[in-house]
Amino acid sequence: MGRKPCCDKVGLKRGPWSIEEDHKLMNFIFNNGTIPCWRNVPKLAGLLRCGKSCRLRWINYLRPDLKRGSFTESEEDQIIRLHSHLGNRWSKIASHFPGRTDNEIKNHWNTKIKKKLKLLGLDPVTHKPVEKIDGKKEHEESSEIISESATESEDAACKGGEEIQVTLDDYDVLCGSLDLDHSSYTSSFSMAQEEDCLKQWVDCVDSFLSWDDTFFPVEEDNSFLPWEISQIGV
C-alpha cells in the first residue's frame, strides 16, 4: 500500500490559507533563503501545514517573481514547441518560463491551446495534421452496409422466386394427379348454351312481331322450327 499524504496527519490544517499563514511562510523564506527540505518548513515556520502544502503555496502564489496574466502568442507558440518534444512534462516546460507555474501552463494547455490545435487540423498529441482516415472508414463502412443490404434483398428475391416456382410445380403435380373427365363438362356446357341461345332468339322474335294482328304467338308445344315461323302469316 502507498504512503498516506502528509496532510492526513492528525492536527494538520487543510483548506484555504489565511493571511497570517502567508506572512509566516514569506518571512521564513526571506530570512532563510533557499529551502533544502520542505518537510522541515512547517515546524520551523510555526505552521500547522504539511511540507507539500507550503511548497505549492509558495511556488504558485507567494513567490515575488510570479508572473500573472494571460499568455501571449509567443508564449503559446513556445509551449507548443516544447510540448512536441517533452510531452506532458509540465515542470520541465515551466522551467523555460520564468514566473510561470507548471500547473498554470497545464491548465492553459487543456483549456485553450489544445482546442486551438484541433481547429487548425493538428493532433494535440503528435502535433501532426489529422488524417481523414475516420471519414474514409465511415464511407467504406456505409458502402459495405449498402452492398450487404443489396445482397440480402437479392437473396430474398431469389428465394421468393424459388418458392413461387415450387408452388407452381406443386400445383401442376396436383392438377396432373386428378383424373377429370373434361369431355362431360364440355358437352354439358355446350347443350346449356344452345338452349339459352334458342330461348333468347325466340324472345327477340316475339317482341319484334307482337305488333302484327295476324301473328300467332309460338306456344311451347308448337312443332314449328325457327326458320318456318316466317311462313305462318302467309
Secondary structure, 3 states (H helix, E strand, C coil): CCCCCHHHCCCCCCCCCCHHHHHHHHHHHHHHCCCCCHHHHHHHHCCCCCHHHHHHHHHHHHCCCCCCCCCCHHHHHHHHHHHHHHCCCHHHHHCCCCCCCHHHHHHHHHHHHHHHHHHCCECCCCCCECCCHHHHHHHHHHHHHHHHHHHHHHHHHHHHHHHHHHHHHHHHHHHHHCCCCHHHHHHHHHHHHHHHHHHHHHHHHHHHHCCCCCCCCCCCCCCCCHHHHHHCCC
